Amino acid sequence: MPKLLSQLILLLFASPILAQSTRPNIIWIFSDDHTQKAIGAYGGILKTVNPTPHLDRLANEGMLFERSYVANSICAPSRATLLTGKHSHINGKVDNMGGFNHDQEQFQKILQRNGYQTAMIGKIHLNGKMQGFDYWEVLPGQGSYYNPDFITEQGKTSYTGYVADIVTEKSLDWLENKRDKDKPFMLMVHHKGTHRTWMGAPRHVGLYDDVTLPEPDNLFDDYEGRGTAAHKQDMSLKITMRHAGDLKIRDEAEKKQMTEQFKKMKGKPRGEHGAYYRMNAEQRKIWDAAYDPRNDEFYAKNIEKGTDEWVRWAYQRYVKDYLRTAKSIDDCVGQVMDYLEKSDLEENTIVIYGSDQGFYLGEHGWFDKRFMYEESFSTPLIAKWPGKTKPGSRNSDLVQNIDYAETFLDMAGIEAPEDMQGESLVPLLKGETPSDWRKHLYYHYYEYPHGSHSVRRHEGVSGKRFKLIRFYGIDVPNGEEWEFFDLKNDPDEMQSQYNNPEYAAEVAKLKKELANLRKKYEVTEVPQVDKRKKE
């Protein structure tokens, strides 16, 4: 080869412009507690309203994963899994208590070492200083819907506005003004919504007032056919939901009392009851104009808590609030996609949307997550990869959040560390399912007895049709209880078939598979008594 030609080729491959053009950018938009059933492209009980036209657009331009799941359905552990590509017992973040070891290997550190510029903006719910990001600005803990604080390496700053809008503005500002445009980038745009206590943006507080949402068929589930855990949980609309935070019920006397209480607090109020009092006068005026008439109507009906009428009213109130927060996230997705198109970044930028877990929208009479039942075990996953993923495609393979880290690395052409426990989704995104793709998923929930909602510890294994769950530990009869479901014949998981002899062979198969997965993932038990402080 002539010397001049070889020098030219070497120069081209060393060019940062070529490096950027041949390695895709990645934007990872993430939310909290966003169930598949609240996304139009997934359908579900809420298809009569659609708060997600932009997510539907993303699905139309990319791939929707129909069988996307988590390994531990709770916020902080799910995010630790996202960063590390490892199950909770390996990355050390088994529940919402205590800290997270930021010193361990994480996918963004590897991307950064390999020439990517990395940024994290929004909610991460992992205490401590972020690592592996060229730029990061995160919400403390759960964060606030209105006038939130953000933390950087320099300290804490308060902003006026609605959290989803601020996260979006900061993300677009980083893309336009703060990044090194000679490098490929990986940007994490992580939202607070749709987390409790579901406070919509000022422009959305009036949405769905004229709609009566369809109720799930098992809104009044009596938990017959399931074990102790379903009967003893504390996450029901009937009993658990709180007036002021969850349902926004405040009469004038309550408002006055709480206003005086929060005047005595130093700084901005925190927590779900304090969220209303973080608002400025203009925000509170819009909020009161929407909620005062609704609350007057509620008090006029004199609905007794715990009755069927109460459950139906609470369902309509909180699910509409939930959907209002989803609407703001969807607005963000649209803004990001529009920006990419206008800035000529669209063709070389992968856009992925997901959530840390699913959520109950009244199914089984519940809200929250935690259980291995489908509503909280499943999570949305939608990806657009121009030139690689067929627009409008759907995938039905079993995927899990342990796969995300390896997928990002594979997209960038980087080999993942051997100790990551997931599988790259790149072949699936290209329309190719490997012959040895997994047939079962492993799940483990640890946060009992010191976590919220009294959901017993459990682990399990699930395939496309059959699911086996083992509840164990204190407050479980004899220390162990099993449930088995046929998802084809009982998709709502209303009747365990564990003791049905017709399913004995399938139960035995899944018990064997559970043992195999425990060995594969090096599962160990954790102490039953855990006194660490909640994050």
C-alpha positions as CSV (number, residue, x, y, z in Angstrom):
1,M,0.0,0.0,0.0
2,P,1.4,3.4,-0.9
3,K,2.7,5.3,2.1
4,L,0.5,8.4,1.5
5,L,-2.6,6.3,1.2
6,S,-1.9,4.4,4.4
7,Q,-1.3,7.7,6.3
8,L,-4.6,9.1,5.0
9,I,-6.5,6.0,6.2
10,L,-4.8,6.2,9.6
11,L,-5.7,9.9,9.8
12,L,-9.4,9.3,8.9
13,F,-9.8,6.6,11.6
14,A,-8.1,8.8,14.2
15,S,-10.5,11.7,13.3
16,P,-12.9,12.6,16.2
17,I,-15.5,13.4,13.5
18,L,-15.4,9.9,12.1
19,A,-15.3,8.4,15.6
20,Q,-18.6,10.3,16.3
21,S,-20.2,9.4,13.0
22,T,-19.4,5.7,13.3
23,R,-20.4,5.2,16.9
24,P,-24.0,6.0,17.8
25,N,-25.1,8.5,20.4
26,I,-27.4,7.1,23.1
27,I,-30.3,8.9,24.9
28,W,-31.8,6.9,27.7
29,I,-35.1,8.4,28.8
30,F,-36.2,6.8,32.1
31,S,-39.2,7.3,34.4
32,D,-40.4,6.0,37.7
33,D,-43.3,3.5,38.2
34,H,-44.6,3.8,34.7
35,T,-46.7,0.8,33.9
36,Q,-47.1,-0.6,30.4
37,K,-50.9,-0.1,30.7
38,A,-50.4,3.7,30.9
39,I,-48.8,3.8,27.4
40,G,-51.0,3.9,24.4
41,A,-48.8,1.6,22.3
42,Y,-49.1,-1.1,24.9
43,G,-52.9,-0.9,25.1
44,G,-54.5,-2.0,28.4
45,I,-57.4,-0.8,30.5
46,L,-56.5,2.9,29.9
47,K,-56.8,2.8,26.1
48,T,-59.9,5.1,26.3
49,V,-57.4,7.9,27.1
50,N,-53.9,8.2,25.7
51,P,-51.5,10.4,27.6
52,T,-48.5,9.2,25.5
53,P,-48.7,10.1,21.8
54,H,-45.0,10.8,21.6
55,L,-44.1,7.4,23.2
56,D,-46.4,5.9,20.6
57,R,-44.5,7.8,18.0
58,L,-41.3,6.3,19.4
59,A,-42.8,2.8,19.2
60,N,-43.9,3.5,15.6
61,E,-40.4,4.5,14.7
62,G,-38.6,1.7,16.6
63,M,-39.3,-1.5,18.5
64,L,-41.6,-2.1,21.5
65,F,-40.7,-4.9,23.8
66,E,-43.8,-6.8,24.9
67,R,-42.1,-8.9,27.6
68,S,-39.8,-6.5,29.4
69,Y,-39.3,-7.2,33.1
70,V,-37.3,-6.1,36.1
71,A,-35.2,-8.2,38.6
72,N,-36.4,-6.5,41.8
73,S,-39.5,-4.2,41.6
74,I,-38.4,-1.3,43.7
75,C,-36.8,2.1,42.8
76,A,-33.2,2.2,44.1
77,P,-32.3,-1.4,43.4
78,S,-33.7,-1.2,39.9
79,R,-31.5,1.8,39.2
80,A,-28.5,0.1,40.6
81,T,-29.2,-2.8,38.3
82,L,-29.4,-0.4,35.4
83,L,-25.9,1.0,36.1
84,T,-24.2,-2.3,36.9
85,G,-25.9,-4.9,34.8
86,K,-26.1,-7.1,37.9
87,H,-28.8,-8.5,40.2
88,S,-29.4,-6.8,43.5
89,H,-27.5,-9.3,45.6
90,I,-24.4,-8.8,43.5
91,N,-24.4,-5.0,43.2
92,G,-25.2,-4.7,46.9
93,K,-28.4,-2.6,46.5
94,V,-31.1,-5.1,47.6
95,D,-33.7,-2.5,48.9
96,N,-34.3,1.2,49.4
97,M,-32.3,1.2,52.6
98,G,-28.7,2.3,53.0
99,G,-26.3,3.4,50.4
100,F,-24.9,2.3,47.1
101,N,-21.3,1.4,46.3
102,H,-20.5,3.9,43.5
103,D,-16.9,2.6,43.3
104,Q,-18.0,-0.6,41.5
105,E,-17.9,-0.9,37.8
106,Q,-20.8,0.7,35.9
107,F,-21.6,0.9,32.2
108,Q,-21.2,4.7,32.0
109,K,-17.7,4.5,33.4
110,I,-16.7,2.0,30.6
111,L,-18.3,4.3,27.9
112,Q,-16.4,7.2,29.3
113,R,-13.1,5.4,29.3
114,N,-13.8,4.5,25.6
115,G,-14.3,8.0,24.4
116,Y,-18.0,8.7,25.1
117,Q,-19.1,11.8,26.8
118,T,-21.6,10.9,29.5
119,A,-24.3,12.9,31.3
120,M,-27.0,12.1,33.9
121,I,-29.8,14.6,34.6
122,G,-32.8,13.9,36.9
123,K,-33.7,11.2,39.3
124,I,-31.3,8.4,40.2
125,H,-32.4,7.7,43.8
126,L,-28.9,6.5,44.8
127,N,-27.2,8.5,47.6
128,G,-23.7,9.6,47.1
129,K,-21.5,11.2,44.4
130,M,-22.1,10.0,40.9
131,Q,-19.2,8.5,39.0
132,G,-18.5,8.0,35.3
133,F,-20.4,11.1,34.2
134,D,-18.7,14.1,32.6
135,Y,-21.8,16.1,33.7
136,W,-24.4,15.2,36.3
137,E,-27.2,17.0,38.1
138,V,-29.6,14.8,40.0
139,L,-32.6,15.1,42.3
140,P,-32.0,14.3,46.0
141,G,-33.8,11.1,46.9
142,Q,-37.3,11.1,45.5
143,G,-37.1,14.7,44.4
144,S,-40.0,17.1,44.3
145,Y,-42.6,17.7,41.5
146,Y,-42.7,21.5,42.1
147,N,-39.7,23.9,42.5
148,P,-37.2,21.0,42.9
149,D,-33.7,21.0,44.3
150,F,-30.9,19.5,42.2
151,I,-27.5,18.3,43.4
152,T,-24.2,18.6,41.5
153,E,-20.6,18.2,42.6
154,Q,-20.7,21.9,43.6
155,G,-23.7,21.4,45.9
156,K,-27.5,22.0,45.9
157,T,-29.5,24.4,43.8
158,S,-33.2,25.1,43.8
159,Y,-35.2,25.8,40.6
160,T,-38.6,27.3,40.0
161,G,-40.9,25.2,37.8
162,Y,-42.1,21.7,37.2
163,V,-39.7,18.9,37.6
164,A,-40.2,17.1,34.2
165,D,-39.9,20.4,32.4
166,I,-36.7,21.3,34.2
167,V,-35.1,17.9,33.6
168,T,-36.0,18.3,29.9
169,E,-34.7,21.8,29.7
170,K,-31.4,20.9,31.3
171,S,-31.0,17.9,29.1
172,L,-31.6,19.9,25.9
173,D,-29.2,22.6,27.2
174,W,-26.5,20.0,27.7
175,L,-27.0,18.7,24.2
176,E,-26.9,22.1,22.7
177,N,-24.3,24.0,24.8
178,K,-22.4,21.8,27.2
179,R,-21.2,18.7,25.5
180,D,-18.1,18.2,23.4
181,K,-19.5,17.9,19.9
182,D,-16.5,16.0,18.6
183,K,-17.4,13.0,20.8
184,P,-20.3,10.5,20.8
185,F,-22.5,10.9,23.8
186,M,-24.6,9.0,26.2
187,L,-27.3,11.1,28.0
188,M,-29.6,9.8,30.7
189,V,-32.8,11.8,31.0
190,H,-34.4,10.5,34.2
191,H,-37.8,11.7,35.4
192,K,-39.4,11.7,38.8
193,G,-42.9,10.9,37.4
194,T,-44.9,8.8,37.6
195,H,-44.0,8.3,41.2
196,R,-46.3,8.8,44.2
197,T,-47.7,11.4,45.0
198,W,-48.6,12.1,41.4
199,M,-48.6,15.9,41.0
200,G,-49.2,17.0,37.5
201,A,-47.8,20.1,35.8
202,P,-49.9,23.3,36.0
203,R,-50.9,22.9,32.3
204,H,-52.1,19.4,33.0
205,V,-54.1,19.7,36.3
206,G,-57.4,19.8,34.4
207,L,-56.8,16.8,32.2
208,Y,-59.3,13.9,32.3
209,D,-61.9,15.8,34.3
210,D,-64.5,14.8,31.8
211,V,-63.5,11.1,31.7
212,T,-64.6,8.2,33.8
213,L,-61.8,5.7,33.6
214,P,-62.7,2.0,33.2
215,E,-62.1,0.0,36.4
216,P,-59.9,-3.1,36.3
217,D,-62.0,-6.3,36.6
218,N,-60.2,-7.2,39.9
219,L,-60.5,-3.9,41.6
220,F,-62.3,-5.6,44.4
221,D,-60.0,-8.7,44.6
222,D,-60.5,-10.7,47.8
223,Y,-57.2,-12.6,47.3
224,E,-58.8,-16.0,47.5
225,G,-56.6,-18.5,45.7
226,R,-53.4,-16.7,46.8
227,G,-51.3,-16.9,49.9
228,T,-50.3,-14.8,53.0
229,A,-48.4,-12.1,51.1
230,A,-51.4,-11.0,49.0
231,H,-53.7,-11.0,52.0
232,K,-51.3,-9.2,54.4
233,Q,-49.9,-6.5,52.1
234,D,-50.4,-2.8,53.0
235,M,-50.8,-1.2,49.5
236,S,-54.6,-1.1,49.0
237,L,-56.8,1.8,47.9
238,K,-59.3,0.7,50.5
239,I,-57.0,1.1,53.5
240,T,-53.6,2.4,52.7
241,M,-54.0,5.6,50.6
242,R,-53.5,8.8,52.4
243,H,-55.8,11.8,52.1
244,A,-53.5,14.8,51.8
245,G,-50.6,13.3,49.8
246,D,-52.1,10.6,47.7
247,L,-55.6,11.9,47.1
248,K,-55.1,15.7,47.4
249,I,-58.0,16.1,49.9
250,R,-57.7,19.2,52.0
251,D,-60.5,21.3,53.3
252,E,-59.8,24.9,54.4
253,A,-59.2,24.0,58.0
254,E,-56.6,21.3,57.0
255,K,-54.9,23.8,54.6
256,K,-54.6,26.4,57.3
257,Q,-53.3,23.9,59.8
258,M,-50.7,22.5,57.4
259,T,-49.7,26.0,56.2
260,E,-48.8,27.0,59.8
261,Q,-47.0,23.8,60.3
262,F,-44.8,24.3,57.3
263,K,-44.1,27.9,58.1
264,K,-42.1,26.6,61.1
265,M,-39.9,24.4,58.9
266,K,-36.5,25.6,57.8
267,G,-36.0,25.7,54.1
268,K,-38.5,24.2,51.6
269,P,-40.9,21.5,52.9
270,R,-40.0,18.0,51.9
271,G,-42.0,14.8,51.7
272,E,-45.4,14.1,50.1
273,H,-47.4,16.4,52.5
274,G,-44.9,19.2,51.9
275,A,-45.1,19.1,48.1
276,Y,-48.1,21.4,48.0
277,Y,-46.2,24.0,50.1
278,R,-43.2,24.1,47.8
279,M,-45.4,25.8,45.3
280,N,-45.2,29.5,44.8
281,A,-48.4,31.6,44.9
282,E,-49.0,31.4,41.2
283,Q,-48.6,27.6,41.1
284,R,-50.8,27.2,44.1
285,K,-53.6,29.3,42.6
286,I,-53.7,27.1,39.5
287,W,-53.7,24.0,41.7
288,D,-56.4,25.2,44.0
289,A,-58.6,26.3,41.0
290,A,-58.5,22.7,39.8
291,Y,-58.7,20.7,43.1
292,D,-60.9,22.9,45.3
293,P,-64.1,22.2,43.3
294,R,-63.3,18.5,43.1
295,N,-62.8,18.4,46.8
296,D,-66.0,20.3,47.5
297,E,-67.9,17.7,45.5
298,F,-66.2,14.9,47.4
299,Y,-67.0,16.3,50.8
300,A,-70.6,16.9,49.7
301,K,-71.0,13.2,48.9
302,N,-69.8,12.3,52.4
303,I,-68.1,9.1,51.2
304,E,-67.1,6.8,54.0
305,K,-63.5,5.5,53.7
306,G,-63.2,1.7,53.2
307,T,-66.5,1.3,51.3
308,D,-66.8,0.3,47.7
309,E,-67.8,3.8,46.8
310,W,-64.6,5.1,48.4
311,V,-62.4,2.6,46.5
312,R,-64.1,3.7,43.2
313,W,-63.6,7.4,44.0
314,A,-60.0,6.9,45.1
315,Y,-59.3,4.9,41.9
316,Q,-60.5,7.7,39.7
317,R,-58.7,10.4,41.7
318,Y,-55.3,8.9,41.9
319,V,-55.1,7.2,38.5
320,K,-56.0,10.5,36.8
321,D,-53.3,12.2,38.8
322,Y,-50.9,9.4,37.8
323,L,-51.8,9.9,34.1
324,R,-51.2,13.7,34.4
325,T,-47.6,13.0,35.4
326,A,-47.2,10.6,32.6
327,K,-48.4,13.3,30.2
328,S,-45.5,15.5,31.2
329,I,-43.0,12.8,30.6
330,D,-44.5,12.2,27.2
331,D,-44.1,15.9,26.4
332,C,-40.4,15.5,27.2
333,V,-40.1,12.5,24.9
334,G,-41.6,14.6,22.1
335,Q,-39.3,17.6,22.8
336,V,-36.2,15.4,22.7
337,M,-37.2,13.7,19.5
338,D,-38.0,17.0,17.9
339,Y,-34.6,18.4,19.0
340,L,-32.7,15.5,17.5
341,E,-34.6,16.0,14.2
342,K,-33.9,19.7,14.0
343,S,-30.2,19.4,15.0
344,D,-29.4,16.7,12.5
345,L,-28.6,14.2,15.3
346,E,-31.6,11.9,14.6
347,E,-29.9,9.5,12.2
348,N,-27.0,8.6,14.5
349,T,-28.8,8.7,17.9
350,I,-30.5,5.8,19.6
351,V,-33.4,6.8,21.8
352,I,-34.6,4.3,24.4
353,Y,-37.5,4.7,26.9
354,G,-38.0,2.6,30.0
355,S,-39.0,2.7,33.6
356,D,-37.6,1.3,36.8
357,Q,-40.6,-1.0,37.2
358,G,-44.3,-1.3,36.6
359,F,-47.1,-0.2,38.9
360,Y,-50.6,-1.2,40.0
361,L,-53.4,1.0,38.7
362,G,-56.1,-0.5,40.8
363,E,-55.5,-4.1,39.8
364,H,-56.0,-6.4,42.8
365,G,-57.3,-3.2,44.5
366,W,-53.7,-2.0,44.8
367,F,-51.3,0.8,44.0
368,D,-47.4,0.6,44.3
369,K,-45.3,-2.3,43.0
370,R,-42.9,-4.8,44.7
371,F,-44.7,-8.1,43.9
372,M,-43.6,-10.5,41.1
373,Y,-47.2,-10.3,39.7
374,E,-47.3,-9.0,36.2
375,E,-48.3,-5.4,36.7
376,S,-45.2,-4.5,38.7
377,F,-42.8,-7.2,37.4
378,S,-43.2,-5.9,33.8
379,T,-41.9,-2.6,32.7
380,P,-42.1,-0.6,29.4
381,L,-39.2,-0.7,27.0
382,I,-39.2,1.0,23.6
383,A,-36.2,1.7,21.5
384,K,-35.5,3.5,18.2
385,W,-32.2,2.8,16.4
386,P,-32.2,4.4,13.0
387,G,-30.9,2.0,10.3
388,K,-30.8,-0.9,12.7
389,T,-34.3,-1.4,14.1
390,K,-37.3,-2.0,11.9
391,P,-39.9,0.8,12.5
392,G,-43.1,-0.4,14.1
393,S,-41.6,-3.7,15.1
394,R,-42.5,-5.6,18.3
395,N,-40.4,-8.2,20.2
396,S,-41.8,-10.9,22.4
397,D,-38.6,-12.4,23.9
398,L,-38.0,-12.3,27.6
399,V,-35.8,-9.3,28.5
400,Q,-34.9,-7.8,31.8
401,N,-33.2,-4.7,33.3
402,I,-30.0,-6.7,33.9
403,D,-29.6,-6.5,30.1
404,Y,-29.5,-2.7,29.8
405,A,-25.8,-2.1,30.7
406,E,-24.5,-4.7,28.3
407,T,-26.8,-3.4,25.6
408,F,-25.5,0.1,25.8
409,L,-21.9,-1.2,25.7
410,D,-22.7,-3.4,22.7
411,M,-24.3,-0.5,20.9
412,A,-21.0,1.4,21.3
413,G,-19.0,-1.6,20.1
414,I,-17.5,-2.2,23.5
415,E,-17.2,-5.7,25.1
416,A,-19.0,-6.0,28.4
417,P,-17.2,-7.3,31.5
418,E,-17.6,-11.0,32.1
419,D,-19.2,-10.5,35.5
420,M,-22.2,-8.5,34.1
421,Q,-25.2,-10.8,34.3
422,G,-27.4,-9.7,31.5
423,E,-27.5,-10.2,27.8
424,S,-27.1,-7.6,25.0
425,L,-30.4,-6.7,23.3
426,V,-28.6,-5.6,20.2
427,P,-29.5,-8.8,18.2
428,L,-33.1,-8.4,19.2
429,L,-33.1,-4.8,18.1
430,K,-31.8,-6.0,14.7
431,G,-34.6,-8.4,14.4
432,E,-32.6,-11.5,15.2
433,T,-33.3,-13.7,18.3
434,P,-30.3,-15.9,19.2
435,S,-31.1,-19.6,19.3
436,D,-29.9,-19.8,22.9
437,W,-31.9,-16.8,24.2
438,R,-33.2,-17.2,27.7
439,K,-36.5,-19.0,28.4
440,H,-36.9,-17.9,32.0
441,L,-36.3,-14.9,34.2
442,Y,-35.2,-14.7,37.9
443,Y,-36.7,-12.3,40.3
444,H,-36.0,-11.4,44.0
445,Y,-37.6,-8.9,46.3
446,Y,-35.9,-8.3,49.7
447,E,-37.5,-5.3,51.5
448,Y,-39.3,-6.8,54.4
449,P,-40.0,-6.3,57.3
450,H,-38.6,-2.8,57.4
451,G,-39.7,-1.4,54.0
452,S,-43.0,0.1,53.1
453,H,-46.2,-1.7,52.2
454,S,-45.5,-5.0,54.1
455,V,-44.8,-7.1,51.0
456,R,-43.1,-10.3,52.1
457,R,-39.8,-11.3,50.7
458,H,-40.0,-13.5,47.7
459,E,-38.1,-14.9,44.7
460,G,-39.3,-16.6,41.6
461,V,-38.9,-17.8,38.1
462,S,-41.1,-16.9,35.1
463,G,-41.3,-18.1,31.6
464,K,-43.7,-16.9,28.9
465,R,-46.6,-19.0,30.2
466,F,-45.8,-20.3,33.7
467,K,-44.6,-18.5,36.8
468,L,-43.5,-19.9,40.2
469,I,-43.1,-17.6,43.3
470,R,-41.5,-18.6,46.6
471,F,-42.4,-16.3,49.6
472,Y,-40.1,-16.9,52.5
473,G,-38.9,-15.7,55.9
474,I,-40.6,-14.1,58.9
475,D,-44.4,-13.7,58.9
476,V,-44.7,-16.4,56.2
477,P,-46.4,-19.6,57.5
478,N,-43.8,-22.3,58.1
479,G,-41.2,-19.9,56.7
480,E,-42.1,-20.7,53.1
481,E,-45.1,-20.4,50.8
482,W,-45.4,-21.1,47.1
483,E,-47.6,-19.8,44.3
484,F,-47.8,-21.0,40.7
485,F,-49.7,-19.3,37.8
486,D,-50.7,-20.3,34.3
487,L,-50.4,-16.9,32.6
488,K,-52.2,-18.2,29.5
489,N,-55.3,-19.3,31.3
490,D,-55.1,-16.8,34.2
491,P,-53.3,-13.6,33.0
492,D,-54.6,-11.6,36.0
493,E,-53.0,-14.2,38.4
494,M,-56.2,-14.7,40.4
495,Q,-55.7,-18.4,41.3
496,S,-52.5,-20.1,42.3
497,Q,-52.3,-23.6,40.8
498,Y,-49.5,-24.7,43.0
499,N,-51.4,-27.6,44.7
500,N,-53.3,-28.6,41.5
501,P,-52.0,-32.0,40.5
502,E,-52.6,-31.2,36.8
503,Y,-49.7,-28.7,37.0
504,A,-47.4,-30.9,39.2
505,A,-45.0,-31.6,36.3
506,E,-44.7,-27.9,35.4
507,V,-44.2,-26.9,39.1
508,A,-41.4,-29.4,39.3
509,K,-39.8,-28.0,36.1
510,L,-39.9,-24.5,37.4
511,K,-38.5,-25.5,40.8
512,K,-35.5,-27.1,39.0
513,E,-35.2,-24.0,36.8
514,L,-35.3,-21.8,40.0
515,A,-32.4,-23.8,41.4
516,N,-30.5,-23.4,38.1
517,L,-30.9,-19.7,38.0
518,R,-29.9,-19.3,41.7
519,K,-26.7,-21.1,40.9
520,K,-26.2,-19.1,37.6
521,Y,-26.6,-15.8,39.3
522,E,-24.8,-16.8,42.6
523,V,-27.8,-16.0,44.7
524,T,-27.4,-15.8,48.5
525,E,-29.9,-15.0,51.2
526,V,-29.7,-11.7,53.1
527,P,-30.4,-11.2,56.8
528,Q,-34.0,-11.1,57.9
529,V,-33.5,-8.3,60.3
530,D,-32.1,-5.2,58.7
531,K,-31.9,-1.9,60.6
532,R,-30.3,0.3,58.0
533,K,-31.9,3.7,57.5
534,K,-34.2,4.3,54.6
535,E,-32.8,6.5,51.8
